[in-house]
Amino acid sequence: MSDQPAPSLYAAREPIFPRRVSGPFRNLKWVILVVTLGIYYITPWLRWDRGPELPDQAVLVDLAGRRFFFFWIEIWPHEFYFVAGLLIMAGLGLFLFTSALGRVWCGYACPQTVWTDLFILVERWIEGDRNARLRLHRQKKLDARKIRLRLTKWAIWLFIGLATGGAWVFYFADAPTLLRDLVTGQAHPVAYTTMIILTLTTFIFGGFAREQICIYACPWPRIQAAMMDEDTLTVGYREWRGEPRGKHRKAEGADQLGDCIDCMACVNVCPVGIDIRDGQQMACITCALCIDACDEIMDKIGKPRGLIDYLALSDETRERAGQDPRSAWRHIFRPRVILYTALWSLVGIGLVFALFIRPEIEMTVAPVRNPQFVTLSDGSVRNTYDVRLLNKHGDPRPFRITLAGHNALRVQLEGTPYETVDVPANETYLQRVYVIAPPGSAPADTERTDFRFWVEDLSNGDRAYSDTLFNGREN
């Protein structure tokens, strides 16, 4: 047996200090950062008038009322299939984008990436660009300047983390009311606990863990290989053009060197600290900052751009032979991507269709089986049912309960001589209903009789029904 220790499954983190870079991909990341964080922080404060009986917050997960509000859409607990459908669409969308453009989600829109970019921006603003941050990191002496810079940076990180946790809890309660309760110390302990947890996780994940979350905590790097193939466009290095590398462009034999001058610009801007020239790696999030950095160097040395670029492995043979790569659209519009797009669209269309055809009133009927029927003094047979009426409108509505299926059956509502009942706004109302068959009728003397309950909203004529059974005497 070998005396060598087993290799570790976890590598201790080496701090990474990415250099500032400019270019189209960096600008795109800034735009996405501003848009996504703006949506996250601002959305809970958007108002939406739903009338006096409902909250006026545009987007709200109302756990107490067991409902979800999204502008004009209201999702009830029994309509969870809408949430399930959205999750399916999110998964298919992730498969779709990964098949077409690799880990484009990870590089541009993943919350870990967005908040890490924001934390690095704060770090660069306070401590300086890469070289200044490296010097500060390597400085052994803990002087007043280093303490001041670190405390300032950490304080801003904590504030960002607090804003992140605060924005999250505002999605679950009326934001202005909750903010007042949080400031005055009257909010529920769950709100404070959630904010503390999210503040600390944002502070740690965005400030210290960073790429470790992508490498060790996130499962997607290990799954993405199944979503990608040789036609997937992803960030790569044109090794056939860049090798062999060399720094001295005018030295003897320089004409035998490739376009890569081994300047390390692509490595110095990488937020996960990898060298894209080593080929595809699990840690790469395809943020494309190495493309911006390399293109800038190519411009300076008079070489064509694209040494590092979005490329497909299937084009390697063509490019090595000096031919132009196939169009990006030919890589994107291929059977796998089209299939994912079709599935994603079908789920979306199905959800929209279900949203528009869902009724504004609903009824469920539960027969009371203990006893199954009661024989009254005049010989009539009576069955009892618990009828739940759901009024999705923002105002109380009168509902009339009738039945169909057999003319001999008549309906009687407990507590009222009428066939109508007032159902409060946005509530489920339980009404006990009796169905009576007169003596000598077919339902009274037959073991089981099918019939249908109908409920009608007398305000607008909307109707709903539920089929059930009437239990009579056994002859």
N, C-alpha and C positions, 0 to 999 in steps of 0.2 A: 504493500500500500504506500501511496505517496505521502510524504510528510508536509506537503504544501497545503496551506489553508484553503478551504473552499472559497470560491469567488463570492463576493457580497452581491446580494440582489439590490442593494440600495447604495448609491454613491453620495457621499456627503456633498452638500451644495457649495459650489464655488461662486461667490457673488459675481454677477454679470453687470457691466456698465456699458450699455449700448451707446454708440456715438450718434449725434444728431445727423439726420439725413433729410434731404429734400427731394421731391420728385412726385410724379403722378400717383404712385401707389401710397406714398406717405400722405399726400393731400387727401386721397380717398379715405384713408383711415381716420384722418382728422374729421372729415365730414361725417362719417359713420359714428364716430365717438360723440360728436356734438348732438347728432340727431337721436341716437339711442339713449344717451343720458338725459337729454331734454325730455324725451317721451317718458322715461322712467320717473323723473323727479316732478314733472308738471302734471301728468295725467290725474293723480288723485285730487288735484285742485280744480279740475274742470267741473262745471256745474251743468245740470240737466234737469229741467223742470218736469216732474212726473205727477204733479198734483199734490194736494195736502196729505195724502195717506202714505206716500212713498218718499224715500230719501232722494235728495236732489243732487247726488254725486253721480257724475257720468259713468265712472267705472268703479264698482264696489262689489266686494265679496262679502255679502251680508250673512255671516255665520249664524247670528241670532235668529234671523228670519229665514235661514236656509234657502237663500236665493243668490243669484249672481246677476248683477246689472251691468250692461255694456251699452251705453247711450240709450237707444230706443229698444234694445233687446233685453228681455227678462227671462232668465233660465231658472226653472224650478228644480227641486231635488229629483223628481221622477224623470226629468229631461236630461239626465247626466250623459245621455248618448251624444249630446252636442259637444260636451267637454271631451268625451272619448274620441269623437270624430276630429276635433281640433288637434288632439295629441297624435292621432294617426297621420293627419296632414303634416304635422311638424316632423314626424319620423320620416315620412316619404319625402318631404322637402329636403331633409338632411341627406338622405340617400341620393336624391336627384342632384343636388349641388356637388356632393362629393364625387359622384360618377362623372360629372362634367368638368369640374374645376378643382378636384382634390379637396384639401381641408380649408376651403375658402371661408367656411363658417368660423373655424378656429382662428384664422388669421385676421378677420375683420369684425365680426359681430359677437363672438362669444363673450359673455360678461367677464370672464377671467381676463381675456385679452383687453377688453375696453378699460376695465378698472386698472389693470397693470400699466397700460399706456398713460392713463391719467396720473398714476403714482410716479411713473418715470418722468413725466413732464414736470411735476412738482419738484422731484429730486434734482432735475437738471436746472430748474429755475433757481433753486436755493444754493446748490453746491457747485454748479457749473457743468460743463460738458464732460465727456468721458475721461480725459486726462486729469482734469481737476478732481473728479470723483475718485479716480484711481489713487491719486496722491493722498487724498483725505483718508481713504480706506487703508492704505499702507502706512499711514502715520501712526507710530506706536504711542507717541506722547498725547495724552488726553488733555489738551489745553483748552482755554476758554473759547476759542474760535470753533474748535471741533464740537464742543458741547453745545454751543449756541446753534450751530448749523443743524446738528442732529435733532435737538429738541424742537427747533422750528419746523423741520421736515416732519417729524413724528406728530407734532401737534396738528399740522394741516392734514396729514393722513388720517388721524383720529377724527377730525371734523368731517372729512369725506366719508369715513366709515359710519359716523353718526348720522349724517344726512342719508346715507344708503339705508340704514336700518329704520330711520324715521320715515322715509318715503315708503318702505315696504308695509309698515303697520298702518299707514294711511289708506291703503287699499282695502282694509278690513273694517273701517269705521269712518264716520263722517269726518273728513280731514280737519276743518276748522275747529270742530268741537273737540276732537281728540288732541289737537295741538294745545288748546287751552287747558285741557285736563292734564296733559303731560307737563306743562309749565307749572301749573299750580299743585302738582303732586296728587291729583285725584284720579288719574288713569288707572286702569286695572293692572295688577302686577304682571300679567301676561304680556302687556304692551311693553313695559320696561324690560322684562326678561328678553323678549324678542329683539328689541333694539340693542341691548348689550351684546347678545350673541352675534348679531349681524355686524355690529360695529367692530367687534374683535376679529371675526373671520375676514371681513373686508380688509382690515388693517394688516392682518398677518398674511393672507393670501396675496394681496396686491403689493404689499411692501416687502415681504421677506421670502415667501415661498415661490411666488411667481411661476417660473418655468417648471418647478417641481410639481405643481398641481397638474400641469399638462402632461408631464412624463409619468408620474406615479399615481395620481388620484383619478385622472380622467380615463374612462375606458375606451373613448373613441379612437385614439391612436392605434389601438390593437384591433379595432373592428374595421377601420377604413380600408384595409387591404382587400377585404371582400367586396367593397363598393367600387374599387378602382380597377382599371385594366390598362393595356398599353396605349389606348386612345385617350385616356384621361389627360387633360391639360393641367399640369402642375409645375411648380417652380423647380427648375433644374439647371444644371451647368452643362454647356456644350463642350464637353471634354475633348471632342475631336477637333475643336477649333482653338481651345485655350492651351492645350498641352503640346510640348513641354513648357513649363513655366520658366520665366526668367526676368530678372529685374533690369539688366543692362541692355537697353534697346539698341545701343550703338556699339556694343562690344563685338569682338570677333565671334562669328557664328550666330549673331542675333537673328539673322534671317531664317534660321532653323527653328527658332522658338515660336511658341504659340502666342495668342493675343493676351493671355493672362500674365501680368507682370508681378504676381504674387504680392500685391500691395496690402492684402488682408482687409480691404475695405468692406467686403461682404461679411466677413466674420465680425468685424468691429461694430457693425450696425445690427447684428442679429440679436433679437431679444431673448433667444434661448441658447445663444453661445455656440452654435454649431458651425461647421464649415460645409456649405452647400456643395463645394467641389468634391466632397467625399461621396457624393451620391445621395439617393433618397434615404432619409433617416426618420425614425419614428418621432423624434423630438421636433421635427420641422413642422411649423404651423402654417406654412405657405403665406406669410404676411407680405412677401415680395419686397421688403425693404432692401434686401440684397440686390434686387434688380435695379432699384434706384441708385444704390451706391456704385454698382458696377457700371451702369450706363454713364454716370458722371465721370468715372475714370476713363472709360473708352472715349468720351468726348475730348478729354484732356490730351490723350495720346494719339488722337487722330484715327482711332479704330471704329468700325461699325458697332452700333449698340446690339444688345441681344446675346452677349456671351453668357449671361445668366438671364433666363427669361421663362415665361410660361410656355412649356413645350410638352409634346407627347412622345413617349418612347418609340412609338411606331414610325416616327419621322426620322429616327436616327440614321437608318440605312440610306434614305434619300439625301439627307444633308451630308453625310460622309462622302457620297458620290457627287456632291456639288450641286444637287438639285434643290429647288425651293420646297419648304415644307408645305403640306396640305393646308388648306384654309382652316382657320379655327372653327368655323361653323360646321365643317365636315366632321370635325372631332366631337363637337358638342351634339349635333343632331345625328345620333346613331341609335340603334334599336333599344339598348338598355336605357338611355336617357329618355327616349320617346315613351317607353313603357312606364317609367316612373312618373313622367309628366302626365300621361293619360290617367294613371291611378290617382295621382294627386288631384287632378281636375275632377274626376268622377266623385271622389269623396267630397270635395268642396261643393260641387253642384248639388249633390245629395243633401248636404247640410242646409244649403240655401233653400232648396225645395221644401225640406221638412220644416224649416223655420217659417215659411210663408203659408203652409197649409195647416199648421198646428191650430187646434181650436182654442178659442178664448175661454171656453167653459169645458169642464170635464166632470165625469161622474163615474164612481166605482160603487159596486153593489156587493154587499156581503150578507148572504142569508144567515139568519140566526137559527142554528140547528138544534138547540136544546130548549124546548122540544122542537121537532120539525114542523109540527102544525098543532093548532088548538081548535077543538070543536066548541063552538059557542052554544048558548042556550037554545037558540032557534034552529040549530042544526047546521049553521054555516061553518065553513072551515077557514081558519085564518093563518096565514104565514107572516113572519116578521122579518124585516130586512133593515140593515144599517146602510144608508145611502150617504156617501160622501160627495159633496158638491164643491168644486173648485172654481172660484171666481177670480180670473186673472186681470180683471179690469181695475182701474184705480178708483172706482166708486162702487157703493153697494148696489146690488141688482136683485130684482124680484125673479125668482125661478119657479116655474110651474112643473110639477111632477105628474106625469100621466103614464099609462101603460097601454100596450097593444099586444095582440096575439090571441086574445079570446074575449068575446063581448061580455061574458058572464062575470069576469073579474072586475072588481072595483078597488080603488086605492083610497087609503085613509092615512093622513099624516098625524103623527103623535103631537099633541099640544095645540093643534089648530083644526078648525072645521073646514079649512080651505085646502085647495091643492097647491097653493103657492107658499113660498118661504123666502124671506129676505136674507141673502148671503152677503156678509160684509166684504168690503173691498180687499182684494189680494189675500184672501184667506180660504182655508178649507173648512166647510161647515158640515157637521154630522147631523143627519136627520133620520130618526127612526120612522119607518114606513110600514104600514100594515096592508096586506093584500087579502081580500076576502072573497070567497066563492060561495054563492047562495046554496042552500041545501037542494040536492037533486040535480045540480048542474054537473057537466062533464068534469071540470077541474076538481070539484069537491069529491067526486067518486072515482077519480083516476089517480093512480099512484103518482105520476109526474106529468106536468103540463108545461111546455115551453111558452114563455112570453117575454116581452121586452119592455124595460123601463125607458121612458123618454123624459128628458129635461129640456125646457125651453126658457131662454132668456127673454122675458117679456119686454125688455128695453129695445132690443134690436132684432129679435127673432132667431138668434143663434140656437142651435139644437145639438144635443148629444144623446147617445143611447147606450144601454148595456143589457145584454141578454142574460136571462137567468131561468130558474125552474120554480114551479109551484108544486108543493107536495100536498096531495090529497089523501083521502082514506083508501085503504086497501080493501077491495071487495073480494 
